[in-house]
């Protein structure tokens, strides 16, 4: 049985890309593997979120995890900061992480370009904390998007470096979990890139039916095909990618044929897409509303998850300390 770990930053609500990119698969995977799912509130601090909203965001993500089908009786679901062992492991791993390799990461370069007035140590050491998240449970599989593949390679590098330096075979080299296929990326509605909160191009699991329809109808398109069977430009291919995720094969085939015959009406396509997205999201949204008001249940889930995560993390940390020579008198 593989040990699988996945986390999401506690910066707000989950969107359609999160659901089809990972959550839908997690619901099945939790019954097949040893799974840890966590809410990364430490990671979110690099952008200095409003302290008043941090707890609210954690609560929202937890409710959405559960509403999407994650089962706390089967998988381990916890908040990153509820497992203090991860902070110490991150510190210990940082002793063998080099400034140059961290400065060369694409994500760090992107962040300092986007927020030049907030280039903090947390941004630089982000991959080390991510490695600690993974290695604390000695995870062998990690579902990641394309933007996180470099961080996962750094995690493998840190694991190899630790094993070689101390001449042990302790940390496994984790691999990306692709659910049996290519890494999934759900595009946004603005015609480019992936769906995300910061890009402002997402449809969220808590969006109302009216909000979904409004967002989809505003999605970027073009003037339409100019010749039969012509290739789709990116903005249209993106809409069809979402359509394939939420609609029936017959529906996809119908609109593909209309495109190929130069008879497609984007208004009709968007209306169909909006209703099919609503069909996926509405049941999840209703469960979110029920769960998020049950404070006692949410508290029990996180207490149970923290206990299970700390048992796993504590055993790893104790062995790392021993290997590194940190021993009690």
C-alpha distance (Angstrom), angle and dihedral (degrees) to the residues before:
residue distance angle dihedral
X1 . . .
X2 3.81 . .
X3 3.80 123.2 .
X4 3.81 108.1 -130.5
X5 3.80 126.6 -169.2
X6 3.77 130.4 -173.3
X7 3.78 133.5 168.2
X8 3.77 139.3 -178.6
X9 3.79 128.2 -157.5
X10 3.80 114.9 -108.3
X11 3.78 94.7 -125.8
X12 3.78 98.9 120.3
X13 3.76 144.0 -62.5
X14 3.79 126.5 -8.5
X15 3.79 117.6 -111.6
X16 3.77 137.9 -152.1
X17 3.79 90.9 -89.5
X18 3.82 91.0 57.4
X19 3.78 90.5 49.4
X20 3.79 98.9 49.8
X21 3.79 94.4 30.0
X22 3.79 93.4 57.8
X23 3.80 121.8 -28.7
X24 3.77 96.5 73.6
X25 3.79 89.4 53.4
X26 3.80 92.9 44.3
X27 3.80 90.9 60.3
X28 3.79 89.3 61.8
X29 3.79 96.7 34.9
X30 3.82 94.8 55.3
X31 3.81 89.1 71.2
X32 3.80 93.1 50.5
X33 3.82 105.3 41.9
X34 3.82 141.1 31.7
X35 3.80 98.3 -93.1
X36 3.80 134.5 -167.4
X37 3.82 119.6 -173.0
X38 3.79 118.7 -177.1
X39 3.79 140.3 178.8
X40 3.80 108.7 -128.1
X41 3.78 104.4 -141.3
X42 3.83 93.2 151.9
X43 3.80 90.5 56.7
X44 3.80 91.6 50.8
X45 3.82 91.0 59.2
X46 3.82 91.0 75.7
X47 3.80 88.2 79.0
X48 3.85 94.1 46.1
X49 3.82 98.4 -120.6
X50 3.80 120.5 -160.5
X51 3.83 105.3 -82.6
X52 3.80 89.7 -141.7
X53 3.80 89.9 58.9
X54 3.81 100.5 41.8
X55 3.81 94.9 82.5
X56 3.80 91.0 42.6
X57 3.80 90.5 53.1
X58 3.80 92.2 49.3
X59 3.79 89.5 51.0
X60 3.81 91.8 49.0
X61 3.81 93.8 50.6
X62 3.81 91.9 46.4
X63 3.81 92.3 51.3
X64 3.81 90.1 48.3
X65 3.82 92.4 48.9
X66 3.80 89.8 53.2
X67 3.81 95.1 42.1
X68 3.80 90.3 52.3
X69 3.80 89.0 58.6
X70 3.81 109.5 -91.2
X71 3.81 108.6 148.1
X72 3.83 116.7 -146.3
X73 3.81 89.3 -159.8
X74 3.80 89.9 61.2
X75 3.82 106.2 28.7
X76 3.81 130.7 37.4
X77 3.81 110.7 -110.7
X78 3.79 118.1 -177.4
X79 3.80 147.5 147.3
X80 3.80 115.5 -104.7
X81 3.81 94.7 -129.8
X82 3.81 91.3 52.9
X83 3.82 87.6 69.6
X84 3.83 106.0 62.2
X85 3.80 91.0 178.1
X86 3.80 88.9 77.8
X87 3.81 91.3 63.8
X88 3.81 92.6 53.5
X89 3.78 92.3 45.5
X90 3.81 89.2 50.6
X91 3.80 89.1 52.8
X92 3.81 92.2 50.1
X93 3.81 92.9 47.2
X94 3.81 90.6 49.0
X95 3.81 89.0 65.6
X96 3.80 87.0 71.6
X97 3.82 99.0 37.0
X98 3.79 115.8 95.5
X99 3.78 126.7 -139.7
X100 3.80 93.5 -132.0
X101 3.80 95.1 56.5
X102 3.80 91.3 47.2
X103 3.81 93.1 48.8
X104 3.80 90.3 52.9
X105 3.81 95.1 58.7
X106 3.79 114.0 115.6
X107 3.80 93.0 -134.0
X108 3.83 92.3 55.4
X109 3.79 91.6 49.4
X110 3.80 90.4 49.3
X111 3.80 92.7 48.6
X112 3.79 96.1 50.0
X113 3.79 89.2 49.0
X114 3.81 92.1 51.2
X115 3.81 96.9 40.7
X116 3.83 108.1 24.9
X117 3.80 91.7 163.2
X118 3.81 93.5 56.9
X119 3.80 106.9 49.4
X120 3.79 96.7 147.2
X121 3.80 131.7 172.1
X122 3.80 89.0 -109.9
X123 3.80 89.8 64.7
X124 3.78 91.7 49.9
X125 3.81 94.4 46.7
X126 3.81 94.7 40.2
X127 3.84 91.8 110.7
X128 3.82 90.7 52.4
X129 3.80 92.5 54.4
X130 3.81 89.1 45.0
X131 3.80 88.9 52.3
X132 3.81 89.7 50.9
X133 3.82 89.6 51.1
X134 3.79 88.9 56.1
X135 3.78 102.1 35.9
X136 3.81 95.6 46.8
X137 3.80 87.4 73.4
X138 3.82 93.1 32.6
X139 3.80 87.2 -123.3
X140 3.79 118.0 -165.8
X141 3.81 98.3 -168.1
X142 3.80 129.6 40.6
X143 3.82 123.5 -179.4
X144 3.81 105.6 -137.2
X145 3.76 137.9 162.9
X146 3.77 124.5 -125.9
X147 3.81 91.0 -91.6
X148 3.81 91.6 60.6
X149 3.80 99.8 45.2
X150 3.82 92.0 94.4
X151 3.81 90.7 53.4
X152 3.78 89.9 51.0
X153 3.80 90.0 52.4
X154 3.81 88.5 52.8
X155 3.81 89.1 52.1
X156 3.79 89.4 54.8
X157 3.81 89.7 47.4
X158 3.81 91.8 51.6
X159 3.82 90.4 48.3
X160 3.82 92.2 50.4
X161 3.79 91.9 45.5
X162 3.81 92.3 51.4
X163 3.81 92.8 47.2
X164 3.80 92.9 47.6
X165 3.79 96.2 43.9
X166 3.79 94.1 51.3
X167 3.82 95.1 31.9
X168 3.80 94.3 -123.5
X169 3.79 136.1 124.0
X170 3.77 96.4 -137.0
X171 3.80 112.1 121.6
X172 3.83 117.8 55.8
X173 3.79 119.1 -139.0
X174 3.78 103.9 -113.1
X175 3.79 121.1 -140.4
X176 3.81 131.1 -153.7
X177 3.79 114.1 -92.9
X178 3.79 107.5 -135.4
X179 3.80 98.7 173.3
X180 3.78 90.4 -118.0
X181 3.80 95.6 -53.2
X182 3.77 145.4 46.9
X183 3.79 120.9 -36.1
X184 3.80 106.0 -87.3
X185 3.79 123.5 -123.7
X186 3.79 121.0 -180.0
X187 3.83 108.9 -157.4
X188 3.76 125.0 -132.0
X189 3.79 127.3 -114.5
X190 3.79 94.5 -109.5
X191 3.79 93.7 78.3
X192 3.80 99.4 -106.1
X193 3.79 141.2 61.5
X194 3.78 130.0 6.2
X195 3.78 127.0 -47.1
X196 3.79 112.0 -92.5
X197 3.78 144.6 148.8
X198 3.79 96.3 -119.6
X199 3.82 90.9 51.1
X200 3.81 91.8 54.6
X201 3.80 91.3 -134.9
X202 3.79 101.9 106.5
X203 3.79 139.6 112.3
X204 3.79 109.3 -143.2
X205 3.79 129.6 -146.7
X206 3.82 88.8 -121.1
X207 3.83 95.9 50.3
X208 3.79 116.2 122.9
X209 3.79 120.9 -120.3
X210 3.81 89.3 -107.0
X211 3.81 92.2 50.9
X212 3.81 91.5 50.0
X213 3.80 92.6 50.7
X214 3.81 91.4 48.0
X215 3.80 93.4 49.6
X216 3.80 94.7 46.8
X217 3.80 94.3 47.0
X218 3.84 88.4 54.2
X219 3.82 92.8 51.8
X220 3.80 114.5 128.6
X221 3.83 116.7 -100.1
X222 3.81 136.6 159.5
X223 3.80 136.3 -125.6
X224 3.82 92.7 -79.4
X225 3.82 137.2 -103.0
X226 3.78 116.4 -41.8
X227 3.81 99.3 -164.0
X228 3.84 135.7 26.5
X229 3.82 115.3 -86.9
X230 3.79 92.0 5.4
X231 3.82 117.0 161.4
X232 3.80 116.2 -95.7
X233 3.80 118.0 -112.2
X234 3.79 115.3 -125.4
X235 3.79 95.9 -99.0
X236 3.82 91.7 57.1
X237 3.80 95.2 38.9
X238 3.81 87.2 55.7
X239 3.80 91.5 57.2
X240 3.79 90.3 49.5
X241 3.81 90.3 50.0
X242 3.81 89.7 57.8
X243 3.81 90.3 42.9
X244 3.81 90.4 55.7
X245 3.80 89.7 52.8
X246 3.81 98.0 51.0
X247 3.81 106.9 23.9
X248 3.79 136.7 68.4
X249 3.82 119.6 -95.8
X250 3.81 88.9 -112.5
X251 3.79 91.0 57.1
X252 3.79 92.2 49.0
X253 3.80 91.1 47.9
X254 3.81 91.2 49.6
X255 3.80 95.2 54.5
X256 3.79 92.5 40.1
X257 3.79 89.1 56.0
X258 3.81 91.0 48.6
X259 3.81 88.7 52.6
X260 3.78 92.5 49.2
X261 3.82 90.5 50.4
X262 3.83 92.1 47.3
X263 3.81 88.8 -119.8
X264 3.78 99.8 111.8
X265 3.81 119.5 130.1
X266 3.78 109.7 -157.2
X267 3.79 92.3 -154.4
X268 3.80 90.6 60.0
X269 3.81 91.4 45.0
X270 3.80 91.9 52.0
X271 3.80 93.4 47.3
X272 3.80 90.4 52.1
X273 3.81 91.5 45.7
X274 3.82 92.5 50.0
X275 3.80 93.6 50.9
X276 3.79 92.5 47.5
X277 3.81 91.2 49.5
X278 3.80 88.9 50.7
X279 3.80 88.9 51.7
X280 3.81 89.0 58.6
X281 3.80 99.3 39.6
X282 3.82 104.0 38.6
X283 3.84 96.7 71.7
X284 3.82 91.2 46.7
X285 3.81 91.2 47.4
X286 3.81 91.0 53.3
X287 3.81 91.3 51.6
X288 3.81 90.5 48.2
X289 3.80 90.6 55.1
X290 3.82 90.8 51.5
X291 3.81 95.5 45.8
X292 3.80 99.4 43.1
X293 3.79 92.1 61.0
X294 3.81 93.2 53.4
X295 3.80 100.0 85.8
X296 3.81 93.6 169.7
X297 3.80 92.3 55.1
X298 3.82 93.4 47.3
X299 3.80 90.3 49.3
X300 3.81 91.8 51.0
X301 3.79 91.9 49.0
X302 3.80 93.2 52.5
X303 3.81 94.9 42.9
X304 3.79 90.5 51.8
X305 3.80 91.7 44.5
X306 3.80 93.5 49.2
X307 3.80 91.5 51.3
X308 3.80 92.5 51.4
X309 3.81 93.3 43.6
X310 3.81 93.3 47.9
X311 3.78 91.4 50.6
X312 3.80 89.5 56.1
X313 3.80 95.6 39.3
X314 3.79 94.2 44.1
X315 3.79 92.9 55.0
X316 3.82 90.8 51.3
X317 3.80 93.8 46.5
X318 3.81 92.8 49.1
X319 3.81 90.3 54.0
X320 3.83 92.7 45.4
X321 3.80 90.3 52.1
X322 3.81 90.5 49.8
X323 3.81 92.7 48.3
X324 3.81 91.6 49.2
X325 3.79 91.8 49.5
X326 3.80 99.0 -106.9
X327 3.80 101.4 140.4
X328 3.81 134.8 155.4
X329 3.81 120.2 -113.0
